[in-house]
Amino acid sequence: MISVVWFRGHDLRLTDNEALCAGAELGPVIPLYVHVPADDGAWPLGGAAAWWLQQSLGDLDVQLRTRGSRLILRTAEHTVDALLAVVRETGAQAVFSHRRSEPAATAVEATVARMLTDHGVQFVLSDAHTLVPMGALRTGAGTPYRVFTPFWRSLLARGEPDEPVAEPQLPPVAQWPTSQPLAELALQPKVDWAIGLRERWQPGEEGATQALRSFCAAVGDYEEQRNRPDLEGTSSLSPHLRFGELSARQAWHAGRGAAGSRAEPWLRQLAWRDFGHHLLHAYPHTAEQPLRPEFAAFPWRHDRMALRRWQRGQTGYPLVDAGMRQLWHTGWMHNRVRMVVASFLVKDLMLPWQEGARWFWDTLVDADLANNTLGWQWAAGCGADAAPYFRVFNPTTQSVKFDPQAEYIRRWVPSLSALPVREAHRPWKAIEECVGYPEPMVDHAEARRTALAAYNGMRT
């Protein structure tokens, strides 16, 4: 029995791939990726993520070919049209894939399920993108969790996540359907701005495996180092997890095996990732709208010039600017710095969190709608388990605490590299002129008072 395994851009691996295993158990498998930008609804793939997807699809095809298989690529107006076309061409009787949490992707799944069933084709979705199936964890009242700590406790109470499944043997395929060239997907930028991305990353399952192995050698030190952007203390696995070159279960069990209970601070981060997907699945409107409805009336400012300065790392606050420049060059930013730059946008500048979410969506290689939404609503105070409205990160205090020697700042804001440590954190206090570095956009203390007044006014 021939089956189609529908890869969807969040499952680009051969190991711990439940859909691939299910298909291979029945007989020959046709691995298929269908590129339909409209399937992403209001959130078409951002530029940095599209670059990554191109590399990862190419790598997946190479890995399949070394096993006597290949990745079939198709474009179509509607995904179901491409799936049905390949089913007809191959005589496949089943389609296997993995569930996603995004509202547009969920709608596509429903259409595909209905149409394939109408054509007598079996359609099976597996839950392998998260540690536990979406919707499986509920409060005592039967509602989705909106606070992380009880979600985490509930996850732990289930016991360790399922063990990853081994890569299957792929039975030979007698006749392959045609495939479009990868270039026809038009994922690469027309102007080559991805030099920094190529220098920093190795997309694909092999790169993910190497990155996981390297991190597991130090996972026991994660709690002490994770907030330091000047150190290599985080896993940098987020883009590999986003594209499914590595599963959350693989990451969990590798970390647990390497450090036992000392890995738990990092395992909590994997659970936070799950939390974001469970939330988006339960509250699909939150990609665009605040979870807490009272925030719909918040008096956000609209200032294109201020937004532009934030995007380009020209705010006059070194840690904020270092983070935004790191993002622009590498497609990634340290998580502590993500919180600082997000707080600066929504509380110092009082610009809408949706503007920040859109910018991150276009520039992050790990752009993931569930976790991007969770992070920005957390920073703005309008989502689940959000930061308290009165928490306003001081960007200077944060840089002194977490980049004590200003090494991160000096790396990404070279115009400050000659300053002593104290002045590198506060260049406006330097005696000598900082050539090419702007004055602070706002006075943080004054901006904080303005933001707190707006938050308090909304609450009364």
C-alpha positions in Angstrom: 0.0 0.0 0.0 1.4 3.3 -1.1 1.0 6.4 1.2 1.9 10.0 1.0 3.8 11.7 3.9 2.9 15.4 3.8 5.7 17.4 5.3 4.5 20.8 6.4 7.6 22.8 7.3 7.5 22.0 11.1 8.5 18.4 10.8 11.6 18.3 8.4 13.3 15.3 9.9 13.6 11.6 9.5 14.1 10.6 13.2 11.1 10.8 15.6 8.8 11.4 12.6 5.5 9.6 13.4 3.9 10.3 10.1 6.9 8.8 8.2 6.9 5.8 10.5 3.2 5.2 10.0 3.5 5.4 6.2 6.6 3.1 6.1 4.7 0.4 8.1 2.2 0.2 5.3 4.6 0.1 2.3 6.2 2.6 -0.1 6.2 6.2 1.0 6.0 9.4 -1.2 7.5 12.3 0.9 5.8 15.5 -0.3 6.1 19.1 0.6 3.4 21.5 -0.8 4.2 25.2 -1.0 1.1 27.3 -0.8 1.8 30.8 0.8 -1.9 31.4 1.2 -2.1 28.6 3.6 -0.4 30.8 6.2 -3.3 33.2 6.2 -2.4 36.6 7.7 1.1 35.3 8.6 3.0 34.4 5.4 6.5 33.1 6.0 8.9 35.9 6.9 12.1 36.5 5.0 14.5 34.9 7.5 12.3 31.9 8.0 11.9 31.5 4.3 15.7 31.4 3.8 15.9 28.7 6.5 13.1 26.7 4.9 14.9 26.7 1.6 18.1 25.2 3.2 16.2 22.7 5.3 14.1 21.4 2.4 17.3 21.0 0.3 18.9 19.1 3.2 15.9 16.9 3.7 15.9 15.9 0.0 19.6 15.0 0.3 19.0 12.9 3.4 16.1 11.1 1.7 18.1 10.4 -1.5 20.9 8.8 0.5 18.2 6.3 1.6 16.9 5.6 -1.9 14.0 8.1 -1.5 13.4 11.8 -2.4 11.4 14.8 -1.5 8.6 15.7 -4.0 7.9 19.5 -4.2 4.7 20.9 -5.5 3.1 24.4 -5.6 -0.6 24.9 -6.0 -3.4 27.3 -5.4 -4.8 25.1 -2.7 -2.9 22.4 -0.8 -5.6 19.8 -1.2 -5.3 20.1 -5.0 -1.6 19.1 -4.9 -2.3 16.3 -2.4 -5.1 14.9 -4.6 -2.9 15.2 -7.7 -0.1 13.2 -6.1 -2.6 10.6 -4.7 -4.0 10.1 -8.2 -0.5 9.9 -9.8 0.8 7.3 -7.4 -2.3 5.4 -6.4 -1.8 6.2 -2.7 -4.5 5.2 -0.4 -3.4 7.2 2.7 -1.9 10.6 3.6 0.0 11.0 6.9 1.1 14.3 8.4 1.6 16.2 11.7 -0.9 18.5 13.4 -0.1 22.2 13.6 -1.4 24.9 16.1 -1.7 27.9 13.8 -5.3 28.9 13.0 -4.8 29.1 9.3 -3.0 25.7 9.2 -5.8 24.2 11.3 -8.3 25.4 8.7 -6.2 23.8 6.0 -6.2 20.5 7.9 -10.0 20.5 8.1 -10.3 21.1 4.4 -7.8 18.4 3.6 -9.4 15.9 5.9 -12.8 16.5 4.3 -11.7 16.3 0.7 -9.4 13.3 1.1 -12.2 11.4 2.9 -14.6 12.3 0.2 -12.1 10.7 -2.3 -11.8 7.5 -0.2 -8.3 8.4 1.0 -7.3 7.8 4.7 -6.0 10.9 6.4 -4.1 10.7 9.7 -2.6 13.5 11.8 0.0 12.8 14.5 0.9 15.0 17.5 4.7 15.1 17.3 5.4 18.8 17.3 4.9 19.3 21.0 5.8 17.3 24.1 2.1 16.5 24.7 -0.8 16.7 22.3 -2.4 20.1 22.1 -5.5 20.3 24.3 -4.4 17.3 26.4 -3.6 19.4 29.5 -6.6 21.0 31.2 -7.4 22.7 34.5 -9.6 21.1 37.1 -12.5 23.1 35.5 -11.8 21.6 32.1 -10.4 24.8 30.6 -7.1 25.5 28.9 -4.3 26.6 31.2 -3.5 30.3 31.1 -0.8 30.3 33.7 2.5 28.5 33.1 3.3 27.1 36.5 0.2 24.8 36.8 0.6 23.9 33.2 4.2 22.8 34.0 3.1 20.8 37.0 0.4 19.1 34.9 2.9 18.2 32.2 5.3 16.7 34.8 2.4 14.8 36.4 2.0 12.9 33.1 5.5 11.5 33.5 8.3 11.8 31.0 7.3 12.6 27.4 7.1 9.6 25.0 10.5 8.4 23.8 11.4 9.5 20.3 10.8 6.9 17.6 13.6 5.6 15.4 14.0 6.5 11.8 12.1 4.0 9.7 13.4 1.9 6.8 11.8 3.3 3.6 10.5 0.6 1.2 11.5 1.2 -2.4 9.1 3.2 -4.7 8.6 1.7 -8.2 7.7 5.0 -9.9 8.1 8.5 -8.7 5.8 11.4 -9.4 7.3 14.6 -10.9 8.7 17.2 -8.6 9.2 20.9 -9.1 12.7 22.5 -8.7 13.3 23.9 -5.2 14.1 27.3 -6.8 10.5 27.5 -8.1 9.3 28.0 -4.5 11.0 31.4 -4.6 12.1 31.2 -0.9 15.5 32.8 -1.4 15.9 36.6 -1.2 16.4 38.4 -4.5 19.0 40.6 -2.9 21.4 38.5 -0.9 21.1 39.8 2.7 21.6 36.4 4.2 25.4 36.4 4.6 25.2 36.6 8.4 22.6 33.8 8.5 24.9 31.5 6.5 27.8 32.4 8.8 25.8 31.6 11.9 23.6 28.6 11.1 23.6 25.1 9.6 19.9 24.3 8.8 18.9 20.7 8.5 18.6 17.6 10.6 22.4 17.0 10.8 23.0 20.6 11.9 20.2 20.2 14.5 21.8 17.0 15.8 25.2 18.6 16.1 23.8 21.6 17.9 21.9 19.4 20.4 25.0 17.3 21.1 27.1 20.4 21.7 24.5 22.0 24.0 24.0 18.8 26.0 27.6 18.9 27.0 26.9 22.1 29.0 23.1 21.8 29.7 23.8 21.4 33.4 25.2 25.0 33.4 22.1 26.4 31.7 20.5 27.9 34.8 23.7 29.9 35.6 24.4 31.2 32.1 21.1 31.4 30.3 20.5 35.1 31.0 24.0 36.2 29.8 24.0 37.4 26.2 27.8 37.8 26.3 28.1 34.0 26.9 27.2 31.0 24.8 24.9 29.8 27.5 21.7 29.0 25.6 21.0 26.1 23.3 20.4 28.1 20.1 18.1 25.2 19.1 15.0 27.3 18.5 15.1 27.4 14.7 15.8 23.7 14.5 12.8 23.1 16.8 10.7 25.5 14.8 11.2 23.7 11.6 11.1 20.3 13.2 14.6 19.3 12.2 14.7 18.3 15.9 11.6 17.3 17.9 10.8 18.6 21.4 10.9 15.0 22.6 14.4 14.4 21.2 15.6 17.6 22.9 13.9 16.7 26.2 15.3 13.2 26.5 18.8 14.3 25.3 18.9 17.0 28.0 17.5 14.7 30.7 20.0 12.0 29.7 22.9 14.4 29.8 22.3 16.1 33.1 19.4 14.5 34.9 17.6 16.9 37.3 20.2 19.6 36.5 18.6 19.8 33.1 15.2 20.9 34.5 15.7 24.7 34.0 16.1 24.0 30.3 13.3 21.5 30.2 11.0 24.2 31.5 11.9 26.2 28.4 10.7 23.3 26.3 7.5 23.3 28.3 7.1 27.1 27.7 7.3 26.3 24.0 4.5 23.8 24.4 2.5 26.3 26.5 2.6 28.8 23.6 1.3 26.2 21.1 -1.4 25.0 23.5 -2.5 28.6 24.0 -2.6 29.5 20.3 -4.6 26.3 19.6 -7.1 27.2 22.3 -7.2 31.0 21.6 -6.6 31.4 17.8 -7.5 35.1 17.8 -4.5 36.0 20.0 -2.1 36.2 17.0 -3.7 39.5 16.2 -5.7 40.5 19.4 -4.9 40.5 23.1 -6.0 37.6 25.2 -7.1 40.0 27.8 -9.9 42.0 26.1 -9.5 45.2 28.1 -6.2 45.8 26.3 -8.0 46.4 23.1 -8.6 50.0 24.4 -5.0 50.6 25.4 -3.8 54.0 24.2 -0.9 52.8 22.0 1.1 55.4 20.1 1.7 55.3 16.3 5.0 56.7 15.3 6.7 55.2 12.2 10.0 57.0 12.8 10.2 55.7 16.3 9.4 52.2 15.1 12.1 52.5 12.5 14.7 53.5 14.9 13.9 50.6 17.2 14.0 48.2 14.2 17.4 49.4 13.1 19.0 49.5 16.6 19.2 53.3 16.8 17.4 53.9 20.1 20.4 55.2 22.0 20.2 52.4 24.6 23.1 50.1 24.0 21.6 46.7 25.0 18.4 47.4 23.0 20.5 48.4 20.0 22.9 45.4 20.3 19.9 43.0 20.3 18.3 44.6 17.3 21.5 44.5 15.3 22.2 40.9 16.3 18.7 40.1 15.0 19.3 41.9 11.7 22.6 40.2 11.1 22.0 36.6 12.4 18.2 36.2 12.4 18.3 35.5 16.1 18.4 37.2 19.4 19.2 36.1 22.9 16.0 35.5 25.0 16.9 37.9 27.8 17.6 40.6 25.2 14.3 39.8 23.5 12.5 40.6 26.7 14.4 43.9 27.0 13.8 45.1 23.5 10.1 44.1 23.7 9.7 46.0 26.9 11.3 49.0 25.4 9.0 49.0 22.4 5.7 48.6 24.3 6.5 50.5 27.5 9.2 53.0 26.8 7.9 53.9 23.3 4.3 52.7 23.9 4.1 51.3 20.4 1.7 48.4 19.7 3.0 44.9 20.5 1.7 43.8 17.1 4.3 46.0 15.4 7.1 44.2 17.3 5.5 40.8 16.6 5.5 41.6 12.9 9.1 42.7 12.9 10.3 39.6 14.7 8.2 37.4 12.4 10.0 38.8 9.4 13.5 38.8 10.8 13.8 35.7 13.1 14.9 32.4 11.7 13.0 30.8 14.5 9.8 32.8 13.8 7.0 30.6 15.3 3.5 32.1 15.5 2.7 30.5 18.8 5.8 31.5 20.7 6.1 34.9 19.0 2.5 35.6 20.1 3.2 34.3 23.7 6.3 36.4 24.0 4.9 39.7 22.8 1.7 39.4 24.8 3.8 38.6 27.8 5.9 41.7 27.3 2.8 43.9 26.8 1.0 42.4 29.8 -2.0 41.5 27.8 -1.7 37.8 27.4 -1.5 34.5 29.4 0.7 34.5 32.5 1.8 38.0 31.3 4.5 40.2 32.9 2.8 42.4 35.5 1.8 45.8 34.0 4.2 47.6 36.4 7.2 45.6 35.3 9.2 47.9 32.9 12.7 46.7 32.2 15.3 49.3 32.6 17.6 48.7 29.6 20.6 50.1 31.4 20.2 48.2 34.6 19.6 45.0 32.5 22.8 45.5 30.5 24.9 46.2 33.6 23.5 43.0 35.3 23.6 40.6 32.3 26.4 42.0 30.2 28.7 43.1 33.0 31.8 43.7 30.9 29.8 45.1 28.0 31.2 42.4 25.7 27.8 41.8 24.0 27.3 45.6 23.5 30.8 46.1 22.1 30.3 43.2 19.6 27.1 44.5 18.1 27.6 48.3 18.6 31.2 48.7 17.5 31.0 52.5 17.8 31.0 52.0 21.6 33.9 49.5 21.7 36.5 52.0 22.8 34.5 53.2 25.8 35.3 51.9 29.3 32.7 49.4 30.7 30.7 52.0 32.7 30.3 54.4 29.8 29.6 51.6 27.3 26.4 50.9 29.3 25.7 54.7 29.5 27.3 56.4 26.5 25.4 59.6 27.1 27.6 60.0 30.2 30.9 59.6 28.4 33.2 62.5 28.3 34.4 61.8 24.7 32.1 61.8 21.8 30.6 58.6 20.6 30.9 59.0 16.9 27.9 57.6 15.0 25.9 56.6 18.1 22.5 58.4 18.7 21.3 60.1 21.8 18.6 58.1 23.8 15.2 58.3 22.1 13.4 58.8 25.4 14.3 59.3 29.1 13.6 55.9 30.6 12.4 57.2 33.9 10.0 59.6 32.3 8.8 57.0 29.8 8.2 54.5 32.6 6.0 57.0 34.4 4.0 57.7 31.3 3.5 54.0 30.6 2.4 53.2 34.2 -0.1 56.1 34.0 -1.6 54.6 30.8 -1.7 51.1 32.4 -3.3 52.4 35.5 -5.8 54.5 33.6 -6.9 51.4 31.6 -7.4 49.4 34.8 -9.7 52.0 36.5 
